[in-house]
Amino acid sequence: MSAAVDHGTASRELVLDELREATRFILVTHENPDGDALGSLVAMHEVLTALGKDSVMFMAAEEFPLPYEYRFFVFDGLVSSPPPDVETRTVIFLDCGNIDRNPLEVVKRRGARILNIDHHHDNTRFGTVDHVVEEASCTAEIVWDLMRALGVRATPTIADALYVGLVTDTGKFMYENTGIRAHVMAAELVEAGVDVNAIYRRLYEEMPFSKLELLGRGLANIRRFDEGRLTFTQLSREDYAAAGAEESYSEGVIDHLRSVQGTLVAAMARELLADGAPGAARRKKVSLRSTDGSVDVSAIARAGGGGGHRQAAGFTTDLDLDALVVFLRDAIADQLGAAR
């Protein structure tokens, strides 16, 4: 693999050159893809198709079914196993801060040509070209910028996909990463045909009742520490079973914790259902949110083996709940320079 290129104007021109000159692509994103990952994947595929390129999207079979709110996406050109010519295709990583967050091992071979398009500040710069725009609100915003530079008009499919990436990664335009360009992008996508109300209903309404039951269990398990600086909850396998809930139904629980007055960090630990065999260790996925930016939760996540944004991050752990709470409280206190 050749030396990586810094993000910025230079990397934008380099990635545009790659998109114009290459003819065959395979598009990938991180495991457990969210709205920005999926929206960026679909939109980039449609942009390349509009340019007459041979493009395929890859997601592992175990990613399906997707969370219910994303099942309206149409993945025309999706594969769940590498195509025979994968080694000759340019690989585009979208919204993926670390190459190990994608299971397509063949793209990690020595000499693979990788375009790394992302907005995470802790991206490990693993590409042949790294176009990492930290100030972008979402990866979809970067795809939108590249699309415009390539002279491609947003079709309804592209517009919907980009809007999903934008609205989910900005927290419905409420997070501090929501800048002027995010609103300009939203206006252009609405002009291109996005039905804002329909997208909102798909993402945030029409909730399965079992998701509401799981939310109730998450709220019932809330604990607060250190004068409320940390608001914490957990969801066990038993909670999921009692609610009849899918694993993805925990999405959104943490936002209720984040809104509690005095909270600096909201944290949710959910037991991974895939590790549910008798006697298996109860591994947990920990989601973190920072409310006012005084605590960088991505630093806490990295210490736990994960990563993310300053205000939204996560990691997976084998720690039991008591040890996990101690880890989180200590990490928050260290950043604040506060005793606990």
SULDAHU-V375658 format. One record per pair of residues at least 4 apart in sequence whose C-alpha atoms are under 7 Angstrom apart, sorted by sequence separation. I is the first residue (numbers start at 1). J is the second residue. D is the distance in whole Angstrom. If there is no record, write none. Layout:
I	J	D
I	J	D
This chain:
7	11	5
8	12	6
9	13	6
10	14	6
11	15	6
12	16	6
13	17	6
14	18	6
15	19	6
16	20	6
17	21	6
18	22	6
33	37	5
34	38	6
35	39	6
36	40	6
37	41	6
38	42	6
39	43	6
40	44	6
41	45	6
42	46	6
43	47	6
44	48	6
45	49	6
46	50	6
47	51	6
48	52	7
49	53	5
59	63	7
66	70	6
67	71	7
82	86	6
85	89	7
108	112	7
137	141	7
139	143	6
140	144	6
141	145	6
142	146	6
143	147	6
144	148	6
145	149	6
146	150	6
147	151	6
148	152	6
154	158	5
155	159	6
156	160	6
157	161	6
158	162	6
159	163	6
160	164	6
161	165	6
162	166	6
163	167	6
164	168	6
165	169	6
166	170	6
167	171	6
168	172	6
170	174	6
171	175	6
174	178	7
178	182	6
179	183	7
180	184	6
181	185	6
182	186	6
183	187	6
184	188	6
185	189	6
186	190	6
187	191	6
188	192	6
189	193	7
190	194	5
195	199	6
196	200	6
197	201	6
198	202	6
199	203	6
200	204	6
201	205	5
202	206	7
207	211	7
208	212	7
209	213	6
210	214	6
211	215	6
212	216	6
213	217	6
214	218	6
215	219	6
216	220	6
217	221	6
218	222	7
224	228	5
225	229	6
226	230	7
235	239	6
236	240	7
237	241	6
238	242	6
239	243	6
240	244	6
241	245	7
245	249	6
254	258	6
255	259	6
276	280	6
297	301	6
298	302	6
299	303	6
300	304	6
301	305	6
302	306	5
308	312	6
309	313	5
319	323	6
320	324	6
321	325	6
322	326	6
323	327	6
324	328	6
325	329	6
326	330	6
327	331	6
328	332	6
329	333	6
330	334	6
331	335	6
332	336	6
333	337	6
334	338	7
6	11	6
33	38	6
48	53	5
49	54	7
66	71	6
96	101	7
107	112	6
125	130	6
136	141	6
147	152	5
154	159	6
167	172	5
170	175	5
173	178	6
189	194	6
190	195	7
201	206	7
225	230	5
240	245	5
258	263	6
275	280	6
290	295	6
301	306	5
302	307	5
308	313	4
319	324	6
333	338	5
5	11	6
49	55	6
136	142	7
167	173	6
224	230	6
225	231	7
290	296	7
301	307	5
307	313	6
308	314	6
333	339	6
48	55	7
170	177	6
224	231	5
275	282	7
290	297	6
307	314	6
333	340	7
29	37	6
170	178	6
223	231	6
224	232	6
258	266	5
275	283	7
289	297	7
306	314	6
307	315	7
222	231	7
223	232	5
257	266	6
288	297	6
298	307	5
306	315	4
45	55	6
222	232	6
223	233	6
298	308	5
305	315	6
306	316	7
116	127	5
222	233	4
271	282	6
272	283	6
298	309	5
304	315	6
115	127	6
221	233	5
254	266	7
271	283	6
272	284	6
298	310	5
301	313	6
114	127	5
115	128	6
116	129	6
117	130	6
118	131	7
119	132	5
121	134	5
221	234	6
254	267	7
271	284	4
272	285	7
297	310	5
301	314	5
27	41	7
114	128	5
115	129	5
116	130	5
117	131	5
118	132	5
119	133	5
120	134	6
254	268	6
270	284	5
271	285	6
296	310	5
297	311	6
298	312	7
301	315	5
113	128	6
114	129	7
115	130	6
116	131	6
117	132	6
118	133	6
119	134	5
218	233	6
269	284	6
270	285	5
296	311	6
297	312	6
298	313	5
91	107	7
218	234	6
269	285	6
270	286	7
297	313	6
119	136	6
218	235	6
269	286	4
268	286	6
269	287	6
293	311	6
61	80	5
119	138	6
267	286	7
268	287	5
57	77	6
58	78	6
59	79	7
60	80	5
119	139	6
267	287	6
268	288	7
291	311	7
56	77	5
57	78	5
58	79	5
59	80	5
97	118	7
118	139	5
267	288	5
290	311	5
56	78	6
57	79	6
58	80	6
91	113	6
92	114	6
93	115	6
94	116	7
95	117	6
96	118	6
140	162	5
217	239	7
266	288	6
267	289	7
289	311	5
290	312	7
56	79	7
90	113	5
91	114	5
92	115	5
93	116	5
94	117	5
95	118	5
97	120	6
163	186	7
265	288	7
266	289	5
289	312	5
90	114	6
91	115	6
92	116	6
93	117	6
94	118	6
95	119	7
265	289	6
266	290	6
288	312	6
289	313	7
97	122	7
98	123	6
140	165	5
141	166	7
214	239	7
265	290	5
288	313	5
97	123	4
98	124	6
140	166	6
163	189	7
214	240	7
231	257	6
247	273	7
264	290	6
265	291	6
287	313	6
288	314	6
97	124	6
99	126	7
138	165	7
264	291	5
287	314	4
138	166	6
263	291	7
264	292	7
286	314	5
287	315	7
24	53	6
25	54	6
26	55	6
27	56	6
28	57	6
214	243	6
286	315	5
23	53	5
24	54	5
25	55	5
26	56	5
27	57	5
28	58	5
159	189	5
213	243	5
285	315	6
286	316	6
23	54	6
24	55	6
25	56	6
26	57	6
27	58	6
28	59	7
32	63	6
138	169	6
214	245	7
258	289	7
285	316	4
300	331	6
26	58	7
231	263	6
284	316	6
285	317	7
42	75	7
137	170	6
159	192	6
210	243	5
229	262	6
230	263	6
258	291	6
283	316	7
284	317	5
160	194	6
210	244	6
211	245	6
228	262	6
229	263	5
230	264	6
231	265	6
232	266	6
233	267	7
234	268	5
235	269	6
236	270	6
237	271	6
283	317	6
284	318	6
159	194	6
210	245	5
218	253	7
228	263	5
229	264	5
230	265	5
231	266	5
232	267	5
233	268	5
234	269	5
235	270	5
236	271	5
283	318	5
156	192	7
214	250	7
229	265	6
230	266	6
231	267	6
232	268	6
233	269	6
234	270	6
235	271	6
237	273	6
282	318	7
155	192	7
156	193	6
295	332	7
154	192	6
156	194	7
211	249	5
215	253	6
137	177	5
295	335	6
137	178	6
137	179	7
95	139	6
137	182	7
41	94	7
40	94	7
37	94	7
37	95	6
26	89	6
25	89	5
26	90	6
27	91	6
28	92	6
29	93	6
24	89	5
25	90	5
26	91	5
27	92	5
28	93	5
29	94	5
30	95	7
24	90	6
25	91	6
26	92	6
27	93	6
28	94	6
29	95	6
30	96	5
29	96	6
31	101	6
30	101	5
31	102	6
30	102	5
29	102	6
40	139	6
44	143	6
15	115	7
40	140	5
47	147	7
39	140	7
36	138	7
36	139	6
40	143	7
36	140	6
47	152	7
1	110	6
1	111	4
1	112	6
1	113	7
46	158	6
15	129	7
226	340	6
43	158	5
11	129	7
43	161	6
11	130	7
12	131	6
42	161	6
43	162	6
11	131	5
4	125	7
40	161	7
4	126	7
39	161	4
40	162	6
4	127	6
7	130	6
8	131	7
39	162	5
4	128	5
5	129	5
6	130	6
7	131	5
3	128	6
4	129	5
5	130	5
7	132	5
8	133	7
39	164	6
40	165	7
2	128	5
4	130	6
7	133	6
39	165	5
1	128	6
36	164	7
37	165	7
35	164	6
36	165	4
16	146	7
35	165	5
36	166	7
36	168	7
35	168	6
36	169	6
69	202	6
69	203	5
67	248	6
122	308	7
120	308	6
121	309	7
120	309	6
